[in-house]
Amino acid sequence: MLIAESKQVDISLPRFKAFVRATEAFWLWDEVVSEDGLLLLQGDEARLAEIARLQQEQREIAARLKAMRATPVRIKRGQP
């Protein structure tokens, strides 16, 4: 009979990385980083998130440009 004990084990990052790769348990990364409120994305998930981030940034820039263009430009050259 096999009994699993609840122990906290500290292993080095290289060993953890090797373990994750060897067991293909990539979900373990989520367990590690979620304690700090982080989320790990890989492959197409990461690319899709980056696309969404860039689109959001693009909308913010467009709004700033619109506001700047709405303000008249007054150029004072040689006038006191």
C-alpha positions as a printed Julia matrix, in Angstrom:
80×3 Matrix{Float64}:
  0.0    0.0     0.0
  1.32   3.44   -0.98
  0.56   6.35    1.3
  1.24   9.89    0.1
  2.57  12.18    2.77
  1.87  15.88    2.74
  5.33  17.41    2.86
  6.67  20.67    1.57
  9.68  19.98   -0.62
 12.14  22.61   -1.82
 13.94  21.79   -5.04
 16.13  23.95   -7.23
 14.67  25.63  -10.28
 16.75  23.58  -12.76
 15.55  20.35  -11.13
 11.95  21.54  -11.11
 12.23  22.51  -14.78
 13.68  19.1   -15.64
 10.93  17.36  -13.67
  8.2   19.32  -15.47
  9.72  18.49  -18.85
 10.27  14.82  -18.03
  6.72  14.34  -16.76
  5.15  16.75  -19.26
  3.26  18.24  -16.3
  3.45  21.81  -17.59
  0.47  22.74  -15.41
  2.9   22.69  -12.47
  4.25  26.06  -13.64
  0.76  27.5   -13.07
  0.8   26.12   -9.53
  4.11  27.87   -8.83
  3.35  31.28  -10.3
 -0.31  31.48   -9.22
  0.84  32.05   -5.62
  2.06  35.46   -6.8
 -1.08  36.25   -8.78
  0.56  35.39  -12.09
 -0.59  33.32  -15.02
  1.61  31.35  -17.37
  0.72  31.27  -21.05
  2.46  29.22  -23.7
  2.38  28.92  -27.45
 -0.73  30.25  -29.16
 -2.21  31.4   -25.83
  0.73  33.76  -25.35
  0.52  35.01  -28.94
 -3.22  35.66  -28.62
 -2.69  37.56  -25.36
  0.04  39.66  -26.99
 -2.29  40.48  -29.9
 -4.99  41.61  -27.45
 -2.48  43.71  -25.5
 -1.27  45.42  -28.68
 -4.85  46.09  -29.81
 -5.62  47.68  -26.45
 -2.5   49.82  -26.71
 -3.51  50.77  -30.26
 -6.95  51.95  -29.01
 -5.33  54.0   -26.24
 -2.97  55.67  -28.72
 -5.88  56.38  -31.08
 -7.81  58.05  -28.24
 -4.79  60.18  -27.3
 -4.28  61.2   -30.94
 -7.96  62.12  -31.26
 -7.76  64.32  -28.15
 -4.56  65.98  -29.37
 -6.0   66.61  -32.85
 -9.13  68.17  -31.32
 -7.05  70.94  -29.74
 -6.21  73.74  -32.16
 -2.53  74.31  -32.87
 -1.38  77.89  -32.36
  2.07  78.56  -33.74
  3.72  81.74  -32.55
  6.76  82.53  -34.65
  8.46  85.79  -33.99
  5.42  87.08  -32.11
  5.77  88.15  -28.5
